[in-house]
Amino acid sequence: TSGTSLEGLANNLPRSDQPSSSQPVGLVEPRAGSPPSRLVSWADIEARVPWGVLLLLGGGFALADACVSSGLSQLIGANLTWLGPLPAAISALFLMLIVSAVTAVTSNVATASIFVPVVSSLAQSMQLHPLYLLIPVTLTTSLAFVLPVSTPPNALAFASGRITAMDMAPLGLVLNLIGICAVLLAISSFGSLLFELGDFPEWAHAIEGAADSRASTQ
């Protein structure tokens, strides 16, 4: 009797060579004519995506492109010619303070897009190694802790809702000044030796000659 019952039970079990009509657990067969299921709906995207952060950063890139296309970058470069007669360290300090003020209201990428070409041309006109000004200016674009728009990490921290712009401003200003002093000290001491910033390099002469040839053809 027990052998017969076991044989009947085995016959009722699905065999591996026969397709099973039952669906796997957790999977539901879509109905005929129904639209395919989506991974995420627009309501979830609208509720979860930080649109304020996206618009904040996108506005910084748009501002940088507008400065270049409108000629504002060239105007800034023309108004910085007064830095030429100053010592190199003083010129770098003034540029870092200007860039620090600008990057507080725009993104660091946008600020670098505006100032890097201007500073490069300024260094060539001063017969100064371009890296002596470009390195401090580029690093200063990331020394932006005052406002949420300054860098993407600031924007993400502000989007959390746990801190406000007034919480960030005082501490951010102190961190900016500490960073500027540290970068200026580094570029004026071991940075000059590491990158050989004491002489005007040959590649800068080549760039200056190419720019002059383009200006003459225009």
C-alpha positions as CSV (number, residue, x, y, z in Angstrom):
1,T,0.0,0.0,0.0
2,S,2.8,2.4,0.8
3,G,4.6,1.6,-2.4
4,T,1.4,2.3,-4.4
5,S,0.9,5.6,-2.6
6,L,4.5,6.7,-3.2
7,E,4.2,5.8,-6.9
8,G,1.0,7.9,-7.2
9,L,2.7,10.8,-5.5
10,A,5.6,10.6,-7.9
11,N,3.3,10.6,-10.9
12,N,1.6,13.8,-9.7
13,L,4.9,15.7,-9.5
14,P,5.9,17.8,-12.6
15,R,8.7,16.1,-14.7
16,S,11.8,18.1,-15.8
17,D,11.2,17.3,-19.5
18,Q,7.6,18.6,-19.5
19,P,6.8,22.4,-19.4
20,S,5.1,23.5,-16.3
21,S,1.9,25.5,-16.7
22,S,2.3,27.3,-13.4
23,Q,3.9,30.7,-13.2
24,P,7.0,31.4,-11.0
25,V,6.3,32.9,-7.6
26,G,6.3,36.7,-7.8
27,L,5.8,37.0,-11.6
28,V,2.4,37.9,-13.0
29,E,1.6,37.3,-16.6
30,P,0.6,40.5,-18.3
31,R,-2.9,40.7,-19.7
32,A,-3.5,40.8,-23.4
33,G,-3.6,44.3,-24.7
34,S,-2.3,45.9,-21.5
35,P,0.7,48.3,-21.8
36,P,4.1,46.9,-20.6
37,S,5.0,47.7,-17.0
38,R,7.5,50.5,-16.4
39,L,10.5,50.5,-14.1
40,V,9.6,54.0,-12.8
41,S,6.8,56.4,-13.4
42,W,6.9,60.1,-14.1
43,A,5.2,60.7,-10.7
44,D,8.1,59.0,-9.0
45,I,10.7,61.0,-11.0
46,E,8.9,64.3,-10.3
47,A,8.8,63.5,-6.6
48,R,12.3,62.1,-6.1
49,V,14.6,63.9,-8.5
50,P,16.2,67.1,-7.0
51,W,15.2,69.5,-9.7
52,G,16.5,72.5,-7.7
53,V,20.0,71.0,-7.8
54,L,19.8,70.3,-11.5
55,L,18.6,73.8,-12.4
56,L,21.2,75.3,-10.0
57,L,24.2,73.5,-11.7
58,G,22.7,73.8,-15.2
59,G,22.3,77.5,-14.7
60,G,26.1,77.8,-13.9
61,F,27.0,76.1,-17.1
62,A,24.7,78.3,-19.1
63,L,26.1,81.4,-17.4
64,A,29.7,80.3,-18.4
65,D,28.7,79.8,-22.0
66,A,26.9,83.2,-22.0
67,C,30.0,84.9,-20.7
68,V,32.1,83.4,-23.5
69,S,29.7,84.0,-26.3
70,S,28.8,87.6,-25.2
71,G,32.4,88.7,-25.0
72,L,32.4,89.2,-21.2
73,S,35.4,86.9,-20.8
74,Q,37.4,89.2,-23.1
75,L,36.2,92.2,-21.2
76,I,37.3,90.7,-17.9
77,G,40.7,90.0,-19.4
78,A,41.1,93.6,-20.6
79,N,40.2,94.9,-17.2
80,L,42.8,92.7,-15.5
81,T,45.8,94.3,-17.2
82,W,46.5,96.4,-14.1
83,L,47.9,93.2,-12.5
84,G,50.8,93.3,-15.0
85,P,53.2,95.6,-13.1
86,L,52.6,93.9,-9.8
87,P,54.8,91.1,-8.4
88,A,53.7,87.6,-9.5
89,A,52.7,86.5,-6.0
90,I,50.5,89.6,-5.5
91,S,48.9,89.1,-8.9
92,A,48.1,85.5,-8.0
93,L,46.6,86.6,-4.7
94,F,44.3,89.2,-6.3
95,L,43.3,86.7,-9.0
96,M,42.5,84.1,-6.3
97,L,40.4,86.6,-4.4
98,I,38.5,87.6,-7.5
99,V,37.9,84.0,-8.5
100,S,36.8,83.1,-5.0
101,A,34.2,85.8,-5.1
102,V,32.9,84.8,-8.5
103,T,32.8,81.0,-7.7
104,A,30.6,81.8,-4.7
105,V,27.7,82.6,-7.0
106,T,28.5,80.3,-9.9
107,S,29.6,76.7,-10.2
108,N,33.3,75.9,-10.1
109,V,33.3,74.5,-13.7
110,A,31.6,77.6,-15.0
111,T,34.1,79.8,-13.2
112,A,37.1,77.8,-14.5
113,S,35.6,78.1,-18.0
114,I,35.5,81.9,-17.7
115,F,38.8,82.6,-16.0
116,V,41.3,79.9,-17.3
117,P,41.6,81.4,-20.8
118,V,41.7,84.9,-19.5
119,V,44.4,84.1,-16.9
120,S,46.5,82.2,-19.5
121,S,46.5,85.2,-21.8
122,L,47.3,87.5,-18.9
123,A,50.3,85.4,-17.9
124,Q,51.7,85.4,-21.4
125,S,51.4,89.2,-21.6
126,M,53.3,89.4,-18.3
127,Q,56.0,87.0,-19.6
128,L,55.2,84.8,-16.6
129,H,55.0,81.0,-16.5
130,P,51.2,80.4,-17.2
131,L,51.1,77.7,-14.5
132,Y,52.1,80.2,-11.8
133,L,48.7,81.8,-12.2
134,L,46.7,78.9,-13.7
135,I,47.3,76.5,-10.8
136,P,46.1,78.8,-8.0
137,V,43.1,80.1,-10.1
138,T,42.0,76.5,-11.0
139,L,42.3,75.3,-7.4
140,T,40.5,78.4,-6.1
141,T,37.5,77.5,-8.2
142,S,37.0,74.5,-5.9
143,L,37.6,76.5,-2.7
144,A,34.0,77.5,-2.7
145,F,32.1,76.7,0.5
146,V,30.0,79.9,1.0
147,L,26.9,79.2,-1.0
148,P,25.1,76.1,-2.3
149,V,25.6,77.0,-6.0
150,S,29.4,77.0,-5.6
151,T,30.1,73.3,-6.0
152,P,27.9,70.2,-6.5
153,P,28.7,68.9,-3.0
154,N,27.4,72.2,-1.6
155,A,24.3,71.9,-3.6
156,L,23.7,68.3,-2.5
157,A,24.2,69.2,1.2
158,F,21.8,72.1,0.8
159,A,19.2,69.9,-1.0
160,S,19.1,67.7,2.1
161,G,17.2,70.4,3.9
162,R,19.3,70.1,7.1
163,I,21.4,73.2,6.6
164,T,20.6,76.7,5.2
165,A,22.6,79.2,3.2
166,M,23.1,81.3,6.3
167,D,24.6,78.2,8.1
168,M,27.1,77.7,5.2
169,A,28.2,81.4,4.7
170,P,30.3,82.2,7.8
171,L,32.2,78.9,8.0
172,G,32.5,78.8,4.2
173,L,34.2,82.2,4.2
174,V,36.8,81.1,6.8
175,L,37.5,78.0,4.8
176,N,37.9,80.0,1.6
177,L,40.5,82.3,3.2
178,I,42.4,79.3,4.7
179,G,42.4,77.6,1.3
180,I,43.7,80.7,-0.5
181,C,46.5,81.2,2.0
182,A,47.5,77.5,1.7
183,V,47.5,77.4,-2.1
184,L,49.4,80.7,-2.3
185,L,52.0,79.5,0.1
186,A,52.4,76.2,-1.8
187,I,52.8,77.8,-5.2
188,S,55.3,80.3,-3.9
189,S,57.5,77.7,-2.2
190,F,57.8,74.1,-3.3
191,G,55.4,74.6,-6.2
192,S,57.8,76.8,-8.0
193,L,60.5,74.2,-7.6
194,L,58.3,71.3,-8.5
195,F,56.9,72.8,-11.7
196,E,59.9,75.0,-12.6
197,L,57.9,78.2,-12.6
198,G,60.8,80.6,-12.5
199,D,61.2,80.7,-16.3
200,F,58.9,81.4,-19.2
201,P,58.6,78.0,-21.0
202,E,59.1,77.3,-24.7
203,W,55.6,76.0,-25.1
204,A,54.1,79.3,-23.9
205,H,56.2,81.1,-26.6
206,A,54.7,78.8,-29.2
207,I,51.1,79.4,-27.9
208,E,51.8,83.2,-27.9
209,G,53.1,83.0,-31.5
210,A,50.1,81.1,-32.7
211,A,47.7,83.5,-31.0
212,D,49.5,86.5,-32.7
213,S,49.3,84.8,-36.1
214,R,45.6,84.1,-35.7
215,A,45.0,87.8,-34.7
216,S,47.0,89.0,-37.7
217,T,45.0,86.9,-40.1
218,Q,41.7,88.2,-38.7
